[in-house]
Amino acid sequence: MPVSLFQRIKRKKSAAISEIIATLLMVVVVVGIGTTVFAFAVGGFSNFGNGFTNLVSGAGNQIAEEITIEQIVFNETAGTCSGGHNCLGANIYVRNYGVNPVTIASVYVTNATASVFVESLQLSTQVTINSGSFANIGVTGFTPDHKTTYTFSVATTLGTTVTANGEAV
């Protein structure tokens, strides 16, 4: 049956209204989602200014930290050190060649030959090294194996980490 001109215009008119309503609904949904995300972002980032300031100042100090492990001396013979504890382990000589004092917080020891973590030493008394000076840090919680390479990582309180390898002979 042939479709009259009036029916064609009516069909186009109702189809156009559906598209407008669909577009308006999508705009409303997008604005609602955007408002929700904005509300969470404002609440989540309200303390961002203080955190960012602390982050930047801490990063500046960390960049100014310049330390190196100059020497590793293994203690492979049993004995008693001052304080009555066992002397087995290693002595790490760390130098501060930066301009700011550096505070050593921890030392990590890994058996590089066997790829095995050996020890994590959190220093009970943190060691502060002034500019141009060095410190001897004793790591006595392990027995070094002959002809084994160990990796020592020294970490400061600001997060600077230096790593050096040494072979127990």
Secondary structure as UniProt FT lines:
FT   HELIX           5..44
FT   TURN            45..47
FT   HELIX           48..64
FT   STRAND          67..75
FT   TURN            82..83
FT   STRAND          89..96
FT   STRAND          102..111
FT   TURN            112..115
FT   STRAND          116..129
FT   TURN            131..132
FT   STRAND          134..139
FT   TURN            146..147
FT   STRAND          148..156
FT   TURN            157..158
FT   STRAND          161..168
//
